[in-house]
Amino acid sequence: MDTGTGPSLFPLHRCKTIHLVRHAQGIHNVEGDKNFKALMSPKFFDAHLTPLGWRQVVMFLYF
């Protein structure tokens, strides 16, 4: 995107910034890979992070 002060095709005051962030791996991701129907289980409504998920969070914080 043009960050200069001159005219551009998309003026900054008319643009929006969208940040897309994927959540870290949770136990529901692991179980869903084994059995897709497991994702519908109420047990995974508020699933906890796996050890890999916690490492992903730490990597994101220090990125």
PyMOL commands that set and color helices and strands:
alter all, ss='L'
color gray80, all
select helices_A, chain A and resi 12-14+27-34+36-40+42-44+51-61
alter helices_A, ss='H'
color red, helices_A
deselect
rebuild
show_as cartoon
